[in-house]
Amino acid sequence: MSKLFGYILSPVFYFFFGLTLCIFHPIQWICYKLFGYKAHKVSVDILNFFLTYCQLLLLNSISFKNEYTLPTDRPIIFAANHQSMYDIPSLIWFLRRHSAKFISKIELTKGIPSISINLRLGGGANINRKDNKQAISEIIKLGRRMKENNWSTVIFPEGTRAKDGQVKQFQFGGIATILKAVPNALVVPVAIENSWKIVRFGTYPLTTGNALKWTILKPIEPEGKTANEITLEAETEIRKLLGQV
């Protein structure tokens, strides 16, 4: 039934999702050029609010749970499992108070309405996966911006999307590189549930009636721990919540 409704509702979803991207592309440019970074960030936050709640067009429910008081005067590394491209707009919206940035493929900085301009202007790290030296350099620069501005960064330590929802082994390199530049950053695991189901049949049809959930887990203080230990702890906490220990 979810697949059947998907055939009907996917075109509606794609229309409004794409329309939102096209509308906010010039809005972002105007905000940045005339009013600077802060105005641009507001436009990006509003964009991702609409992208997140476009899921309602697929009859998907949206839930964000955070039982912790996270600091806004300290950089945070949010370490999340990764299930689909639809993880990202919601993370930007839900974590907007923390100015969450992303590490993205440099190829995405061109050709995609709203997304490409945000990647170029938003302050994240755009890396060339074929150039390890460039990638590390960009991540270190991102760490410095985090330190200077109390920004946060979302990383996906799995390195790729888990298309079946099963958490892959976390790699510690990303957390280790950022912590070198901003050693006082708090590490916060984020568990993402069920977004993989949206694209279980690929880009069409998208599925409907999924309970999409984002859950903030217990923060990890990095002091006295290695990047490997921190990464393993984050992975373990996410697996526990998802029942994949």
N, C-alpha and C positions, 0 to 999 in steps of 0.2 A: 504493500500500500504506500509506503514511504517513497518507493521508486516511482510508482504511478503518479503520485502527486508531484514528484520532482519533474516529470516531463511537462506538467502544466505550469508549475510555478517557477522553474528555473529561468525561462525567458523574462519573466517579470522581474525576478531578482537581478539578473544581469543588466537589464535596462536601467533600473534605478541605481545599481552599484556603479555602472559606467557613467551614468548621467552625473552622479555626485562627484566622481573623479574629474570630469570635464568642467563642471561648474567651479570647483575649488582650485583648479589650476591657475586661472588668472587672478583669483582672489589671493592666493598665496603670493604670487609675484608682486601684486600691488601692495600688500601688507608689508612685505620685506623691503621693497624699494622705497616706499614712502614713510614707513613707520619703524622699520628695523626688526630685529630678531623677536622681541617680545610679541609684537603684533602678529608676526608670522607664526609663532608658536600657538597663539590663540586660534588662528585660522586652521592650523593642523589639528588641534584638539577637536574643534567643531567638525572638521572633515571626518575624523575617525569616530566621532559619536555617530554620525549618520551611517558610516560604513559598518559599524558594529551592529546597529539596530536595523540595518537592511535584512539581517537574518530573520527578523520577524515575518518577512515576506515569504520565507520558506517554512513558517510555522515552527521555527527553532526557538527555544527559550534560552535566555541569557542570565547567567548568575555569576556574580563576583563576590568572593568571601574573603574578608581580611579581619582577623581578630587581634592583630598586632598594631601598636602605634609606631609607625616607621618614621624615622627622623627626616626632616626636610633640609637640615643644615649639615648634612653629611652625605657623601656619595654612596650610592648603593649599586651593587651588581645583582641584578635579578637573573637567576639561573632557572630556565624553564625547559620542560620537555616540549617537543615541537611536533605538531600533527598535521597542520595545513597552513596555507597562506592566510587563512582567516583568523589565525592566532594573533597576528600582528596588529591590525587595527584596534582590536579590543585591548591589547596590552598598552598601546599608546593612550587610549582613552582612560582606562582604569588607573593607569600609573601617571597621569598627567601632572599631578602635584610634584612628582619627582623628576620631571623633565627627562623621561626615559629615551635614550638613544639606542641605535642598533648598529650592528656590524653587518654590512650588506655587500653583495657582489657588485663590483664596479659596473658591470654590464647593465644593472638596473637604473643607473643614473641617466639613462637616455631612453626616450621613446615611450614612456608610460605617463599619461596625464596625472598630475598631482603627485604621484609617487616619486617620479624621477626628480622633480624640482625640490621636493622635500629632502630627498637624499643628498642633493647638492648643497642645500642651504641650511639644513637642520642641525648640522654639527656632529653627525655620527661618523663612523669609519666606513669608507668604501674601498674594499680590498680586491686586489687581483689575485685570485686563487692560484694562478700559475707563477706568481712572483712572491715567494715566501718573504723575501726581504722587505718588499713594499707593504705586504700585509701586516707584518709585525710593526713596521714603522707607523702605519696608520692607526693601529690599535693603541700603540704607546701615545700617539698624539691625542687620541680620544681620551685616554686615561688622564692626560694633563688637563684637558678641557673639563673633565669631570672634577678634578681637584680644584681648578680655578673657579668653577661656577656652581659647585655642589650639584652637578648633574648626576644622573644615573644611567646605567646601560643594561639592556636586556641581551643576554646571550643564550644560545641554544647549544649546550655542550655536546649534544648528540651529533652535531655536525650536519645532519640531514633530517628530513621529516620522517616520522614513523607512520607509514601509510596504513598500518593495521592497529595503531594505537598502543603497540607494545614498546615500552621504553627501551631505547638502545643504550649501550654503555656510554657513559659520559666521558668526554676527553677533557683533561685538565688544562690544556694549553691556553685557552682563551682567558680563563680566570687567572692563571699564573701571570700572563702578560699584562693584564690590566692591573693586577695587584702590585706589580713592580712599579708602575707609575703612580698608583694611588693606594698605598698599603693600608690606609685606614678605612677603606671602603667596607661597608657592611654587605655581607652576602645573603641574599634572600631567595630561597627556592620558591618557585611558582609551579603548581600542578595544573595542567590543562587537560580537560576531559571532553571527549566526544567530538572534537572538531574534525577529526579524521573521518568520521562517518559522513560528513557533508560531501566529501569527494571520494567516497568508497567506490563509485562507478566511474570515476574520472571527472572531467569537467562538465559532462552532461550525460544523464541528468544528475543534478545535485539532489541530495536526499533531504527529506523534510521530517519534522517532528523530533528533532534531536535536542537533548538537554545539554547545552553548552555551558561549561563551568570553568572558571578561573579561580584558584584558591591560593592565597598567600600562606606559606608555611613558616615555621619558626626561624627567625633570622639566625645567621651563623656569624659569630665574631671571629675574624681571621687571626687575631693575635695568638701566637703560640702554635699555630697549625700550618701545615704545608698546603700548597695549592691542591695537591693530590688528595689530602685528607678532607679538605673543604668540599671539593668536587664530589667525592664519594659520599659524604654526608648529605649533600644536596640531592644527589641521585637517590639515595636510600630513602629520604623523607618523601620524595615524590612517588617512589615505588610503593611505599607504605600506603599513602592516600589512595593510590590507584589500585591497590590490591595486587601488585605485581612483585612482591618481595621474593 
